[in-house]
Amino acid sequence: MGKSNRDIPKKKRGPPSQGGRKPAQLVRMDDELTSAIDQWRQQQDNEISRAEAIRRLVELGLKAKSK
C-alpha cells in the first residue's frame, strides 16, 4: 500500500524566508502633520510612500539631535 497524503510534507510556496518581518509601529498623527509629511514627500527626487517618508524624517531628526 502507498503513502497517504498525510505522510507527504506540503511544499511551501514563495521565496525563502528572509528572517521574518519587523513588527509594525502604529503612530497616530493629526491632519496637519500628515499634510506636512505629504508635502515633504512631494519635494523628494523620487516618489516614496508615506511610511518611507516617515522613516527618513525620523532618521534625519535622530542625526540632527545627535550632533
N, CA, C and O atoms as CSV, one atom per row, in Angstrom:
chain,resi,resn,atom,element,x,y,z
A,1,MET,N,N,0.834,-1.171,0.000
A,1,MET,CA,C,0.000,0.000,0.000
A,1,MET,C,C,0.889,1.249,0.000
A,1,MET,O,O,1.915,1.266,0.680
A,2,GLY,N,N,0.512,2.307,-0.758
A,2,GLY,CA,C,1.318,3.510,-0.886
A,2,GLY,C,C,1.158,4.449,0.298
A,2,GLY,O,O,0.359,4.210,1.204
A,3,LYS,N,N,1.942,5.528,0.267
A,3,LYS,CA,C,1.865,6.524,1.336
A,3,LYS,C,C,0.566,7.301,1.237
A,3,LYS,O,O,0.069,7.556,0.141
A,4,SER,N,N,0.023,7.672,2.372
A,4,SER,CA,C,-1.171,8.504,2.367
A,4,SER,C,C,-0.758,9.968,2.201
A,4,SER,O,O,0.419,10.299,2.340
A,5,ASN,N,N,-1.694,10.819,1.911
A,5,ASN,CA,C,-1.404,12.248,1.732
A,5,ASN,C,C,-0.871,12.880,3.006
A,5,ASN,O,O,-0.147,13.873,2.939
A,6,ARG,N,N,-1.206,12.338,4.145
A,6,ARG,CA,C,-0.739,12.912,5.409
A,6,ARG,C,C,0.755,12.690,5.619
A,6,ARG,O,O,1.392,13.445,6.353
A,7,ASP,N,N,1.316,11.678,4.995
A,7,ASP,CA,C,2.733,11.366,5.180
A,7,ASP,C,C,3.636,12.216,4.293
A,7,ASP,O,O,4.840,12.294,4.533
A,8,ILE,N,N,3.069,12.851,3.271
A,8,ILE,CA,C,3.863,13.638,2.326
A,8,ILE,C,C,3.847,15.092,2.792
A,8,ILE,O,O,2.778,15.696,2.885
A,9,PRO,N,N,5.028,15.665,3.089
A,9,PRO,CA,C,5.052,17.061,3.542
A,9,PRO,C,C,4.639,18.008,2.418
A,9,PRO,O,O,4.994,17.798,1.259
A,10,LYS,N,N,3.885,19.052,2.771
A,10,LYS,CA,C,3.433,20.034,1.809
A,10,LYS,C,C,4.582,20.974,1.459
A,10,LYS,O,O,5.339,21.388,2.337
A,11,LYS,N,N,4.712,21.314,0.168
A,11,LYS,CA,C,5.750,22.241,-0.257
A,11,LYS,C,C,5.325,23.666,0.063
A,11,LYS,O,O,4.161,24.027,-0.105
A,12,LYS,N,N,6.271,24.470,0.525
A,12,LYS,CA,C,5.988,25.870,0.802
A,12,LYS,C,C,6.094,26.663,-0.492
A,12,LYS,O,O,6.928,26.370,-1.348
A,13,ARG,N,N,5.249,27.658,-0.621
A,13,ARG,CA,C,5.279,28.498,-1.808
A,13,ARG,C,C,6.059,29.768,-1.529
A,13,ARG,O,O,6.201,30.192,-0.382
A,14,GLY,N,N,6.560,30.362,-2.593
A,14,GLY,CA,C,7.218,31.650,-2.484
A,14,GLY,C,C,8.704,31.537,-2.198
A,14,GLY,O,O,9.239,30.440,-2.040
A,15,PRO,N,N,9.360,32.681,-2.135
A,15,PRO,CA,C,10.797,32.698,-1.892
A,15,PRO,C,C,11.127,32.285,-0.464
A,15,PRO,O,O,10.254,32.304,0.403
A,16,PRO,N,N,12.363,31.915,-0.214
A,16,PRO,CA,C,12.747,31.540,1.148
A,16,PRO,C,C,12.627,32.722,2.105
A,16,PRO,O,O,12.725,33.878,1.692
A,17,SER,N,N,12.418,32.429,3.356
A,17,SER,CA,C,12.256,33.455,4.369
A,17,SER,C,C,13.530,34.282,4.512
A,17,SER,O,O,14.637,33.752,4.419
A,18,GLN,N,N,13.367,35.567,4.736
A,18,GLN,CA,C,14.490,36.474,4.949
A,18,GLN,C,C,14.615,36.851,6.418
A,18,GLN,O,O,15.162,37.903,6.748
A,19,GLY,N,N,14.120,36.012,7.281
A,19,GLY,CA,C,14.235,36.291,8.707
A,19,GLY,C,C,12.985,36.907,9.300
A,19,GLY,O,O,12.996,37.328,10.457
A,20,GLY,N,N,11.915,36.968,8.540
A,20,GLY,CA,C,10.661,37.494,9.066
A,20,GLY,C,C,10.550,38.996,8.924
A,20,GLY,O,O,11.502,39.682,8.553
A,21,ARG,N,N,9.374,39.482,9.225
A,21,ARG,CA,C,9.113,40.916,9.140
A,21,ARG,C,C,9.390,41.579,10.476
A,21,ARG,O,O,9.351,40.944,11.530
A,22,LYS,N,N,9.663,42.837,10.406
A,22,LYS,CA,C,9.818,43.626,11.627
A,22,LYS,C,C,8.432,43.959,12.155
A,22,LYS,O,O,7.501,44.106,11.363
A,23,PRO,N,N,8.268,44.081,13.450
A,23,PRO,CA,C,6.949,44.412,13.991
A,23,PRO,C,C,6.511,45.814,13.553
A,23,PRO,O,O,7.322,46.740,13.516
A,24,ALA,N,N,5.255,45.960,13.229
A,24,ALA,CA,C,4.710,47.251,12.799
A,24,ALA,C,C,4.620,48.204,13.987
A,24,ALA,O,O,4.416,47.781,15.124
A,25,GLN,N,N,4.775,49.488,13.707
A,25,GLN,CA,C,4.656,50.520,14.725
A,25,GLN,C,C,3.475,51.413,14.357
A,25,GLN,O,O,3.468,52.011,13.281
A,26,LEU,N,N,2.510,51.507,15.207
A,26,LEU,CA,C,1.339,52.333,14.961
A,26,LEU,C,C,1.584,53.723,15.534
A,26,LEU,O,O,1.903,53.878,16.713
A,27,VAL,N,N,1.429,54.727,14.680
A,27,VAL,CA,C,1.605,56.115,15.106
A,27,VAL,C,C,0.390,56.901,14.646
A,27,VAL,O,O,0.030,56.863,13.469
A,28,ARG,N,N,-0.234,57.604,15.558
A,28,ARG,CA,C,-1.371,58.451,15.205
A,28,ARG,C,C,-0.882,59.888,15.063
A,28,ARG,O,O,-0.134,60.391,15.901
A,29,MET,N,N,-1.320,60.538,13.985
A,29,MET,CA,C,-0.923,61.924,13.723
A,29,MET,C,C,-2.144,62.735,13.322
A,29,MET,O,O,-3.088,62.205,12.736
A,30,ASP,N,N,-2.120,64.006,13.638
A,30,ASP,CA,C,-3.230,64.852,13.218
A,30,ASP,C,C,-3.073,65.187,11.730
A,30,ASP,O,O,-2.029,64.935,11.128
A,31,ASP,N,N,-4.120,65.753,11.162
A,31,ASP,CA,C,-4.134,66.042,9.727
A,31,ASP,C,C,-3.043,67.030,9.319
A,31,ASP,O,O,-2.503,66.942,8.216
A,32,GLU,N,N,-2.724,67.960,10.195
A,32,GLU,CA,C,-1.708,68.973,9.889
A,32,GLU,C,C,-0.333,68.328,9.713
A,32,GLU,O,O,0.391,68.667,8.778
A,33,LEU,N,N,0.028,67.413,10.592
A,33,LEU,CA,C,1.314,66.730,10.492
A,33,LEU,C,C,1.363,65.813,9.274
A,33,LEU,O,O,2.378,65.750,8.581
A,34,THR,N,N,0.273,65.106,9.017
A,34,THR,CA,C,0.209,64.232,7.851
A,34,THR,C,C,0.357,65.040,6.568
A,34,THR,O,O,1.038,64.615,5.635
A,35,SER,N,N,-0.270,66.186,6.523
A,35,SER,CA,C,-0.168,67.067,5.362
A,35,SER,C,C,1.263,67.560,5.169
A,35,SER,O,O,1.756,67.621,4.043
A,36,ALA,N,N,1.926,67.910,6.266
A,36,ALA,CA,C,3.318,68.367,6.181
A,36,ALA,C,C,4.230,67.243,5.676
A,36,ALA,O,O,5.148,67.496,4.896
A,37,ILE,N,N,3.985,66.019,6.113
A,37,ILE,CA,C,4.774,64.877,5.643
A,37,ILE,C,C,4.544,64.669,4.156
A,37,ILE,O,O,5.492,64.419,3.411
A,38,ASP,N,N,3.281,64.771,3.711
A,38,ASP,CA,C,2.968,64.597,2.294
A,38,ASP,C,C,3.615,65.679,1.442
A,38,ASP,O,O,4.068,65.397,0.333
A,39,GLN,N,N,3.668,66.910,1.937
A,39,GLN,CA,C,4.340,67.993,1.208
A,39,GLN,C,C,5.830,67.713,1.098
A,39,GLN,O,O,6.427,67.956,0.050
A,40,TRP,N,N,6.440,67.204,2.165
A,40,TRP,CA,C,7.865,66.857,2.139
A,40,TRP,C,C,8.117,65.756,1.123
A,40,TRP,O,O,9.104,65.795,0.387
A,41,ARG,N,N,7.216,64.763,1.082
A,41,ARG,CA,C,7.339,63.654,0.120
A,41,ARG,C,C,7.372,64.174,-1.307
A,41,ARG,O,O,8.165,63.697,-2.120
A,42,GLN,N,N,6.525,65.144,-1.624
A,42,GLN,CA,C,6.438,65.669,-2.986
A,42,GLN,C,C,7.701,66.413,-3.393
A,42,GLN,O,O,7.980,66.542,-4.585
A,43,GLN,N,N,8.467,66.903,-2.431
A,43,GLN,CA,C,9.696,67.635,-2.727
A,43,GLN,C,C,10.886,66.718,-2.980
A,43,GLN,O,O,11.942,67.182,-3.410
A,44,GLN,N,N,10.728,65.426,-2.720
A,44,GLN,CA,C,11.822,64.474,-2.899
A,44,GLN,C,C,11.985,64.138,-4.374
A,44,GLN,O,O,11.044,64.256,-5.160
A,45,ASP,N,N,13.204,63.713,-4.742
A,45,ASP,CA,C,13.522,63.396,-6.137
A,45,ASP,C,C,12.674,62.248,-6.679
A,45,ASP,O,O,12.187,62.313,-7.808
A,46,ASN,N,N,12.500,61.211,-5.890
A,46,ASN,CA,C,11.721,60.056,-6.335
A,46,ASN,C,C,10.466,59.936,-5.480
A,46,ASN,O,O,10.424,60.405,-4.343
A,47,GLU,N,N,9.444,59.299,-6.049
A,47,GLU,CA,C,8.209,59.111,-5.302
A,47,GLU,C,C,8.403,58.059,-4.226
A,47,GLU,O,O,8.796,56.928,-4.514
A,48,ILE,N,N,8.129,58.432,-3.000
A,48,ILE,CA,C,8.254,57.486,-1.895
A,48,ILE,C,C,6.920,57.393,-1.172
A,48,ILE,O,O,6.098,58.306,-1.242
A,49,SER,N,N,6.718,56.297,-0.488
A,49,SER,CA,C,5.481,56.114,0.270
A,49,SER,C,C,5.508,56.990,1.526
A,49,SER,O,O,6.559,57.484,1.934
A,50,ARG,N,N,4.359,57.166,2.114
A,50,ARG,CA,C,4.284,57.935,3.353
A,50,ARG,C,C,5.095,57.249,4.453
A,50,ARG,O,O,5.771,57.912,5.240
A,51,ALA,N,N,5.021,55.902,4.501
A,51,ALA,CA,C,5.781,55.168,5.520
A,51,ALA,C,C,7.282,55.392,5.345
A,51,ALA,O,O,7.998,55.607,6.323
A,52,GLU,N,N,7.755,55.343,4.106
A,52,GLU,CA,C,9.179,55.572,3.847
A,52,GLU,C,C,9.559,57.008,4.207
A,52,GLU,O,O,10.639,57.242,4.749
A,53,ALA,N,N,8.685,57.967,3.912
A,53,ALA,CA,C,8.947,59.367,4.259
A,53,ALA,C,C,9.080,59.523,5.772
A,53,ALA,O,O,9.971,60.226,6.247
A,54,ILE,N,N,8.210,58.879,6.519
A,54,ILE,CA,C,8.273,58.957,7.979
A,54,ILE,C,C,9.582,58.353,8.478
A,54,ILE,O,O,10.221,58.917,9.366
A,55,ARG,N,N,9.993,57.202,7.912
A,55,ARG,CA,C,11.271,56.588,8.322
A,55,ARG,C,C,12.437,57.538,8.069
A,55,ARG,O,O,13.306,57.716,8.923
A,56,ARG,N,N,12.443,58.151,6.873
A,56,ARG,CA,C,13.550,59.066,6.539
A,56,ARG,C,C,13.559,60.294,7.433
A,56,ARG,O,O,14.621,60.740,7.867
A,57,LEU,N,N,12.383,60.845,7.711
A,57,LEU,CA,C,12.315,62.019,8.577
A,57,LEU,C,C,12.765,61.696,9.999
A,57,LEU,O,O,13.430,62.509,10.641
A,58,VAL,N,N,12.412,60.532,10.484
A,58,VAL,CA,C,12.858,60.125,11.819
A,58,VAL,C,C,14.376,59.995,11.838
A,58,VAL,O,O,15.024,60.453,12.779
A,59,GLU,N,N,14.952,59.371,10.798
A,59,GLU,CA,C,16.409,59.241,10.729
A,59,GLU,C,C,17.080,60.610,10.700
A,59,GLU,O,O,18.079,60.831,11.385
A,60,LEU,N,N,16.529,61.528,9.903
A,60,LEU,CA,C,17.098,62.887,9.848
A,60,LEU,C,C,17.019,63.563,11.215
A,60,LEU,O,O,17.970,64.218,11.642
A,61,GLY,N,N,15.899,63.407,11.893
A,61,GLY,CA,C,15.730,64.002,13.214
A,61,GLY,C,C,16.710,63.420,14.229
A,61,GLY,O,O,17.254,64.152,15.055
A,62,LEU,N,N,16.934,62.121,14.171
A,62,LEU,CA,C,17.864,61.486,15.103
A,62,LEU,C,C,19.297,61.906,14.825
A,62,LEU,O,O,20.077,62.098,15.757
A,63,LYS,N,N,19.653,62.051,13.556
A,63,LYS,CA,C,21.013,62.513,13.211
A,63,LYS,C,C,21.221,63.943,13.678
A,63,LYS,O,O,22.281,64.272,14.211
A,64,ALA,N,N,20.226,64.796,13.487
A,64,ALA,CA,C,20.335,66.193,13.882
A,64,ALA,C,C,20.427,66.318,15.401
A,64,ALA,O,O,21.146,67.175,15.914
A,65,LYS,N,N,19.712,65.479,16.105
A,65,LYS,CA,C,19.724,65.536,17.569
A,65,LYS,C,C,21.075,65.085,18.148
A,65,LYS,O,O,21.505,65.584,19.188
A,66,SER,N,N,21.736,64.142,17.470
A,66,SER,CA,C,22.984,63.622,17.995
A,66,SER,C,C,24.175,64.532,17.744
A,66,SER,O,O,25.261,64.279,18.265
A,67,LYS,N,N,23.997,65.575,16.965
A,67,LYS,CA,C,25.117,66.499,16.671
A,67,LYS,C,C,25.331,67.483,17.779
A,67,LYS,O,O,26.226,68.324,17.693
